Amino acid sequence: MSARGLSFGAIAEAYERFRPGYPKELFDLVMAYAGRPIRTALEIGAGTGKATRLFADLGVTVTATEPDAAMLAELNKTAPPNVTTVRAAFEDLRPGETCGLVYAAAALHWTRPEDRWSRVAALLEPEGVFASFGGQVQLADPAVEESVRAARAPFLENDEVPSPDGTAPGEEMQWPGTELQQSPLFLDVQQAVVKRRLTMSAPDYAGYLSTVSAYLQLPRSERQQAYDAITRVLPETVEIAADIIVHLARRRSEQGRHSSLRDHGEPHTTICVETPPPWSPDTETLVRATPLKIGTTSATEAPAVAPTPGAAALGPMAARPQTPHGPGGLSVEWDVGRADFSRIGRGRRPVRGPAGVGGAHKPRAGAETSRSRGASAGRW
């Protein structure tokens, strides 16, 4: 997660106080898309728990992951008993038990793009649902918006977060839907908008601005000057347009995924897993691995054994030797943490990947987990 994405801990209490929560209409939209009951969910970047509470209060058992200790402490103050908190960044989660839903409440743009979708897919059941939602909080009155823009100008040109993939605001499909449409791991990508209009007092709106990452990047003295300048031009109350843009996608089933990857030649990922030699092409083995460093290849290229033991990445396979033998590294077509390849192992021995496979969602060493006794609006 980026340094900017980790800047919210210093204002965790303000974040919980001034950020708007999420309406039941959002929950209903996700459940209608799923088309079946969802009992378990994993949340990426839970923050102080605004989205966590929405899903947990309506009966979903939530694993809420958040890398910042201060944000997680705020979440734990109000977490329902069916919420488990995990102090870990998304990139540090290890595939294990899968969920019916993985979602991010305006936190996905803080995650690293490398391997993002294979990591999400590894946490989902086959045909499980991924949801990403959030949106800018904007002043509804154009005149007030212009006054605020002028007051902010000496300190910030704007306070928005640009699209991670450069998608223009006017495009029909916005990020992350644009990326999901390109991923062979997901299908049925949809975009929807939940309309939301709010009224805030001028002090509360200024409080909201104190939780916006663009202002948090300013030196403390300039930050306060910006808040003061904006507060002076605000009316007593302000109308807010805070529409929630929702992106939904479904993880492909095992059968559908293999059909997409092999029959249509769409891109997929490969990983090198360090395993004991030798290998012979006379038996079957089950490969389970977590991503170390993933390279992209073509589904039309056959898997091969990497010639160097313990290699972290394979990259394109076209120039690699197509041999069943190698001193230690096995190259496999890998996606969502599981692959079943026939005739590549000896004695039906399981290939064991890095620590964390087969257990619950486990952060790397040092990550903290807790079961809440009692459990985020978008971070921009």
N, C-alpha and C positions, 0 to 999 in steps of 0.2 A: 504494500500500500504506500502511496506517495506521502511525502512529508506534509503536503497541504491537507491530505486526507486525514492525517493524524494530528491536526492542529486544534481539534474540537475539545480535547480533554480539559483545557484551561478554562473553558466556558461551559462545562457540562451542566451546571445548575441552570444557567440562563437558557441553554438549549432546551432543556426539559420544560422550562417555564414559558418560553416565548414561541417555540416552534408549534405550528398547528398539528393536530393529530390527523388520523385517517378515518373516513366515514365507513359505515357498514356497507354502503353501496360498492366500495372497493372489494370487500370480502365476497359479496354476492357475485360480483363480476368474475372473480377468480374461480369460485366454486361452480358457476354456470359453465365456464370454459372447461373445467376439469370433467364435468359430466358424471362424476361419481364422488362419494364421500372421500375427503382427505383427512386422514387422522394424524399424520406426522409431517412436520415441516422443519426445514433448516433455514435460518435467516442469515444472510451475509451482511456484515456491518450493521448490527442492530442498534447502535447508538444508545440512547437512553430508553429505548423500548416502546416508542410510540406505535410502530407497526406490530411489534411483538404482542402488545396487549390486545390489539384488534383481533388477531388470529387466535390467541390463547383464550380470550374471553368468550369466543364463539366456538370453543370446543376442540381446537387443534393443539396437539402436543408439540411444542416448539423447542428446538435447540437454537438458541440465540448466540451467535458468534460475534465478537467485537474485540479488536486489538487494544483499545484504550482502556486502562484501568479505571479512570475517573468516569468515563461514560458508562462503563459496566456497573460501577457502584451506584449510579443513578438508576439504571435499569433494575438492579436488584432491590431497590427500595419499594418498587411497586409491582414486581413480577408475580403473576399468579402461580399457584403451585404446579401447574402443568408446563412450566418453563424451566429448561436447563440452560444455564449460561456457560459459555466457553470463551475464555480469553485467548483469542487467536485471530490472526489475519486470515483472510480467505485462502491465500497462497500457502498457508501452513496446515490447512486441514488435510487429513488423510482419508482416502476412501475406506469405507467400512460398511456399516449398516446404511441402507439407502432410505430415502423419504419419498412420500408422495408429492411433496412440493418443496422446491427451493426458491426463495425469493430474496430480493434486495430492495429496500426502501430508499431510493435515491442515494445508494452507496456504491452501486456497481461501477460507476465511472472512476472510483478511487482504486479499483483493483488493477493489477497488471494485465495487459492484453495477452501476453504470452500464455498459451494453454488455457485461457479463460474458459472456453466452452467445453473442452474435454474434462476440466476439473468440475464444472457444474454438472455435466452429464454423469460423472462418476458418483455423484451424491444422490442421483435420482433413480427411482425405480423405473423399469421399462414402461414407457408411456406416462411417466410422471410429468408434472407440470413445472415449468420455470416461469416466474413472474418478476418483472422489474418495473418499478413505478416511482414517480416523483414528478417534480415540475417547479418552475420558478414561481415565487410569490411576487406578484406585480401590483403596482398601484393601478386601480381601475380608472381613475380620473386622469385623462391625458394632461390637463393643466397642472395638476399636482405632480405627476410624473416628470414633467419638464422642469418644474421648480426644483425637484429633488436632484434631477440630473445635473442642473447648473450648480447646485450647492456641492455636489459630490465631485465635480470635474477637477478641481485643483488637487484632489487626492487620488481619485480613481476614474479611469475612462468609463468603465462599466463594472458591475459586480456580478456578472454571470459567469458560468462555467461553459466553455465552448464544447461543441459536440466532440467526443473522443475520436471519431473517425472522419471529422470534417464535413459531415452531412449538413447541408444548408438548412436553415430554419423552415424554409418554404417547401421542402421536399415532402411528398406524401408519407413516406415511411421514414421515421426518425430512428436514431441510434437508441438502444442496441438492436432494434428490429432489423436494421440493415445488416448487421453482422450475423444475427441468427438466421436470416434468409440464406446466407452463404455457407452455413455449417451443415455438414452431412449428418450431424448427430441429432438435429432437431427438425421438426416439421410443424405444419399448421401455425405459422407465425402470424400473430394478429396484433393490431394496435388499436387501442380504445382510449377515450377520454372521459374521466369523471369530472363533471363541472363542480366547481367549488367557489363560493363567494363568501367573504368574511368581512367583518367590521372590526377594526382595531383602534384603540386609543393611540394618540401620537407617541406617548412614552413606550407603549407596547410595541409599536412598529420600530421605534429606535432600538428597543431591546431585541427584536428579531434581527435587525441589521448587525447587532453585536455578535450574532452566531453565524454570520455569513463568511465563508472562508476568504473571500477577496479582501475583506476588511481586516481579517486576522493576520494577513500577510504584511500589513502596514506596521511601521514602528508605532509603539504604544501612544506616543504624543500625537502623531498625525492621525491615528485612529480616533482618538477622542475629539480632535478638532473636526474631523469629518462627521462624527455623530452630532456634535453641537451645531454645525452648519446646517445639516439636514433637518434637525429638530426645529430650528428657527423658522423654516419655511413650511412646516406641516400644519394643516388645520387640526382642530381638536380631535377629530376622529377621521379615519381614512378607510375607504372601501378597497378591499383587496380581491384581486382575481388570482386564485391559487388552484387552477385546474391541475388534475393529476393525470399525467400521460402514462398509460399502462401498456406494457409489452408482454405478450404471452406466447409460449411455445411449448411443444410437447416433445419429450425425449423419444426417439424412435424405439420401437420394440426391437428385440434381438433379431428377429427375422427380417423386419423392415430395414434395420440398420445395415445388415450384411448385404441385402439386396441393393440398397443404395450405393454402398461402397464398392461392391464387386461388379454388379451388373451395369451400373451407370458410369463407373470410372471416376466418381467424384473424389476430391481430395480427402485423405485421412491422415492419421498420425502414426509414427513409429517410435519405438522406445527400445533402448538396449538394456537388458536385464542381466546382471552378472549371475551366472549359474554354473554348477559344476560340470565339467566335461566328463566323458565324451558324449556326443550326440550321434544317433543313428536314425535313419529314416524308416524304422520298422515298427514303431509303436506309437501310441498316442499319449499326449500329456496335456494337462490343463494349466494354462498360464494365467496367473493373477499378479498384477504389478501396479505400483503407483508411478506416476510420471516423474522421472528424474529431470531429463531435459529432452523435449520432444522435437523432432524434426519432421518436416512434411515430405511426403512422397506421393506417388500415384498408385491408385488401387490396382492398376494393371501390372505393376511390378511385383514379382514374387518375393516373399520374405526370405532372408538369408541369414546365415550366422556371421556375426561381426568378427573380424580377425583379431581384434584386440580385446583382452579381458577387461571388464569393468568400464568400458567406454560409456561416456555420459550421453552422447548424442550420435545419431547415425546420419541425419540429413538425407538428401536424395540418394536413392539406392541404385540408380541406373549403373553406376560404375563399380558397385560392390561385387565381389566374387559370389556367385550363386552356388554355394557349397553347403552340404549339411554338416560339415565338421568345422570346429574351431576350438581354440584353447579355453574359451570361457564365456564369451558374450553371445547371447542369442538375440537376434533381431526378430521382432514380431510385428505384425500389423496390430496396433493397439488402439482401442478407443474405449472410453468410459470405464477404464480400470479392469476390464475383463476381455479375454479372448480365448477361443477354443480352437486349437490348431491340431489337426491330425497328423500322425506319422512324423513327429519331429523329436520325440523324447525316447529315453530308454527306460524300461522297467516301470512305466507309468508313474514315475516319481513326480510329485508336484513341484513346480518351480516357484520358489518363494521370493517375492519382491521385497522392497524396503519395509521397515517397520511401520505398522499401522494398518496393513491390509487385513481385513477379516474382523476387525474390532469395531467399536463404535467410532463416531467421528472423533479422531484423535488429533490434537495439535502436536507439534513437535515438542521435544523435551523442553521443559520450563514453562509450557503454556498452562494456564490455570483454568480449572473447571469448578463449577459449583452447582448444586441443586437449590434453586430458589425456594423460599418458603412462602412468600407472599406474592413476581416480576413486577419510531424515529422518522420523525419527519425527515425530508431530504436534507442532506448536508451539502450546501453549495458554497 
